[in-house]
């Protein structure tokens, strides 16, 4: 297990009682190079060290990552005062591509979590203030539900406790092995 993942596992454990620790910011760019940043829910890490999030194929996020798969993650743990910045390459996984992976992510969601994928197309106008209507069943994975795997290329870790703070750079060497280097914060 890479050193950065050991640290992330520890950070998640130390902040498990803080709901905000399960959210991070994901940045992408549109076709004109304009950056977009949004908060997403952390859904796990794969055996090969990819961050897992879920999305809707009808969303801007999906469109942007389809065009330009390079993305950046910034994850701050306020309780431990740690920041992880990940440089990533996104893989968008639909039901057609990997039914088992996408279905397993769907099945982990609560009914309240599933609702947001059954309200209609994201970003379309709401004509009135009435309650959103569910279109579909919680038992069937909608075709527009997908999983995003973020393959990590490098990690910039910063611990803001202490003086001076502690910073590390993690990246893969020419053989694909993770190496770490302490940096001046």
C-alpha positions in Angstrom: 0.0 0.0 0.0 1.5 3.4 -1.0 2.5 5.7 1.9 -0.1 8.3 0.8 -2.9 5.7 1.0 -1.8 4.6 4.5 -2.0 8.3 5.5 -5.4 8.7 3.9 -6.7 5.6 5.6 -5.5 7.0 8.9 -7.1 10.4 8.2 -10.4 8.8 7.3 -10.3 6.7 10.5 -9.5 9.7 12.7 -12.3 11.8 11.3 -14.9 9.0 10.9 -17.2 10.9 13.3 -17.1 14.0 11.2 -19.6 13.7 8.3 -17.8 16.4 6.2 -14.7 14.1 6.0 -16.5 12.0 3.4 -16.7 14.9 0.9 -14.0 16.3 -1.3 -13.8 18.8 -4.1 -13.4 17.5 -7.7 -12.2 19.9 -10.4 -12.5 19.4 -14.1 -12.4 21.7 -17.2 -14.9 22.2 -20.0 -14.2 22.1 -23.7 -13.0 25.7 -23.6 -10.6 25.1 -20.7 -12.8 26.8 -18.1 -12.4 25.1 -14.7 -15.3 23.8 -12.7 -15.2 22.6 -9.1 -17.8 20.7 -7.2 -18.1 18.7 -4.0 -18.6 15.0 -4.4 -19.1 12.1 -1.9 -16.2 9.7 -1.4 -17.4 6.1 -2.1 -14.2 4.2 -1.5 -10.8 3.3 -2.9 -10.3 0.4 -5.2 -7.6 -2.2 -4.7 -5.5 -0.4 -7.3 -5.8 2.9 -5.5 -8.5 4.7 -7.5 -10.9 7.0 -5.7 -14.5 6.1 -6.3 -17.4 8.5 -6.8 -20.8 8.3 -8.5 -22.4 10.5 -11.0 -25.1 11.0 -13.6 -24.2 10.7 -17.3 -26.5 13.7 -18.1 -24.4 16.0 -15.8 -21.9 18.6 -16.7 -19.3 16.7 -14.7 -19.7 13.6 -16.9 -19.5 15.6 -20.1 -16.4 17.5 -18.9 -14.6 14.4 -17.8 -15.5 12.6 -21.0 -13.8 15.4 -23.0 -10.9 15.9 -20.7 -10.3 13.1 -18.2 -7.6 14.9 -16.3 -9.0 16.1 -12.9 -7.9 17.4 -9.6 -9.1 16.5 -6.1 -8.7 18.6 -3.0 -9.6 16.9 0.2 -9.3 18.8 3.5 -9.8 17.1 6.9 -10.5 19.9 9.4 -10.2 17.8 12.5 -6.7 16.7 11.7 -5.8 19.8 9.7 -4.6 17.7 6.7 -4.9 18.4 3.0 -4.5 15.9 0.2 -4.4 17.1 -3.4 -4.6 14.4 -6.0 -3.8 14.7 -9.7 -6.0 12.1 -11.4 -7.3 10.7 -14.6 -11.0 9.9 -14.6 -12.5 6.8 -16.0 -16.3 7.0 -16.5 -17.9 3.6 -16.0 -21.5 3.1 -17.2 -23.8 0.1 -16.8 -23.0 -1.0 -20.4 -19.3 -1.1 -19.5 -19.3 -2.7 -16.1 -22.8 -3.8 -14.9 -21.4 -5.3 -11.7 -19.4 -2.3 -10.5 -22.2 0.2 -11.3 -24.9 -2.0 -9.8 -22.9 -2.5 -6.6 -22.5 1.3 -6.2 -26.3 1.8 -6.8 -27.1 -0.9 -4.2 -25.0 0.9 -1.6 -27.1 4.0 -1.8 -30.0 4.7 0.6 -33.4 5.4 -0.9 -32.8 9.1 -0.3 -29.6 8.8 -2.3 -31.2 7.0 -5.1 -34.0 9.7 -5.4 -31.6 12.3 -6.7 -31.0 10.1 -9.8 -34.8 9.7 -10.4 -35.9 13.3 -10.3 -35.2 14.1 -13.9 -32.3 15.6 -15.8 -29.8 17.6 -13.8 -29.6 21.3 -14.6 -33.0 21.6 -16.3 -35.4 24.3 -15.2 -37.9 23.7 -12.4 -41.1 25.4 -13.4 -42.6 25.7 -9.9 -41.8 25.0 -6.3 -43.7 21.7 -6.1 -42.0 18.5 -4.9 -39.9 16.7 -7.4 -41.4 13.6 -8.9 -39.6 10.3 -8.9 -39.4 8.7 -12.4 -38.4 5.1 -12.0 -37.8 2.4 -9.4 -35.2 2.2 -6.6 -34.8 -1.5 -7.6 -33.6 -0.8 -11.1 -30.3 1.0 -11.8 -31.1 3.9 -14.2 -29.1 3.9 -17.4 -27.8 7.4 -16.6 -26.3 6.3 -13.2 -22.5 5.8 -13.4 -19.3 5.4 -11.4 -16.3 7.5 -11.8 -12.9 6.0 -11.0 -10.1 8.5 -10.3 -6.7 7.0 -11.1 -4.2 8.9 -9.0 -1.0 10.1 -10.7 0.4 12.1 -7.8 -0.4 13.3 -4.3 0.6 16.5 -2.6 0.0 16.1 1.1 0.1 18.9 3.6 -0.3 18.7 7.4 -1.0 22.1 8.8 -0.2 21.2 12.4 3.1 22.2 13.8 5.6 24.8 12.8 6.9 24.3 10.3 4.1 22.3 8.7 4.8 18.9 7.0 4.5 18.5 3.3 5.1 15.4 1.1 5.0 14.7 -2.7 4.1 11.2 -3.8 4.4 10.1 -7.4 5.2 7.0 -9.4 8.7 6.3 -10.6 9.6 5.0 -14.1 8.8 1.5 -12.9 5.4 2.4 -11.6 6.3 2.3 -7.9 5.2 5.0 -5.6 7.9 7.2 -4.2 7.7 9.9 -1.6 9.7 13.1 -1.1 9.4 15.6 1.8 9.0 19.2 0.6 9.3 22.6 2.1 5.7 23.6 2.9 
